[in-house]
Structures are given as C-alpha cells and as structure tokens.
Amino acid sequence: MYRDGINGILNNPNASNSLKSYIRESMGKVAERNGGENGFFGIWDLRIAKKFNFAKRHGIELSVDGFNLANMLNKDWGTNKSLGKQNIYTTTGFNAATKEMVYRVGANTGVVSPGGTPWQVQFGARYSF
C-alpha cells in the first residue's frame, strides 16, 4: 500500500518535479520532512538612508527600503514552497476477497503551494528639529 501511494505521487503530472526526484533518491531511506522542496529559504531586505542637515539643528532624512529583494530578481527566490498537510491516499473500503484495504490516491498529492510575500519598495522621509 505504501509503494502504491508513492507511485501515485510519481505518476501525478501536477506534482513537483523536485519532489519526484527527491522521492526517487530517498527510496529505502528515511526521507526528511519537506525534503526536496525547501532548500535555503531566506528573505533579503535592504535599507538605504541619507540625512541632510540645514538651519543649524534641522534636518531631513530620506530613505528607501527594499523588502524581499531576491524575489524582485527571480520570482522563485524568497518564497516558501510548502506541501502543507496532504493526505497521500484516502481509504475507500475493504476488499474481503483479497483481504486488502481499497484506497484512492489524492489528486493534489505532491503539488507544491508557494507562499510568502512578494518584493516591495517603500520610500520614507523624516524631519528632525
């Protein structure tokens, strides 16, 4: 039954290719949780600010903040690829003649749901006195 569930993922055209590859490489071993999907996941933010002084004690600071800049360069960077909670198969009955459980492999098994926030840019100004 376990092998049939795995074959269901490997034969699912909507399942992630990296997940299929990881399953093939991990056959006969204990696979890691979310293995093959979430390698390095990081969000890179950047802030640039410049202060301009005038009239003895007054000043203005202009700034630009970039959030998740890697996602601006490539839409696949800076995102979390999650399999979420998936049921590989659902039990639909019991075959008394063969004494085996009858089940159906889920249609969305192995389909990755990308998440996270897209890149953003924020401009700011601060007056000091």
Long-range contacts (C-beta under 8 A, 24 or more apart in sequence): 1-89, 1-100, 1-101, 1-103, 4-89, 4-103, 4-105, 5-88, 5-89, 5-103, 5-105, 5-109, 8-88, 8-89, 8-105, 8-106, 8-109, 9-88, 9-105, 9-109, 9-110, 12-105, 12-107, 12-109, 12-110, 12-111, 14-107, 14-108, 14-110, 14-111, 15-109, 15-110, 15-111, 16-81, 16-110, 16-111, 16-112, 19-83, 19-110, 19-112, 20-110, 34-82, 34-83, 37-81, 37-82, 37-83, 37-112, 38-80, 38-81, 38-82, 41-78, 41-79, 41-80, 42-70, 42-78, 43-67, 43-68, 43-70, 43-78, 43-116, 43-117, 44-68, 44-69, 44-70, 44-78, 45-69, 57-129, 58-127, 58-128, 58-129, 59-127, 59-128, 59-129, 60-125, 60-126, 60-127, 60-128, 61-124, 61-125, 61-126, 61-128, 62-123, 62-124, 62-125, 63-123, 63-124, 63-125, 63-126, 64-121, 64-122, 64-123, 64-124, 65-121, 65-122, 65-123, 65-124, 66-119, 66-120, 66-121, 66-122, 67-117, 67-119, 67-120, 67-121, 67-122, 68-116, 68-117, 68-118, 68-119, 68-120, 69-119, 70-119, 71-116, 71-117, 71-118, 71-119, 72-119, 76-114, 78-116, 78-119, 79-114, 79-115, 79-116, 80-114, 80-115, 80-116, 81-112, 81-113, 81-114, 81-115, 82-112, 82-113, 82-114, 82-115, 83-110, 83-111, 83-112, 83-113, 84-113, 86-110
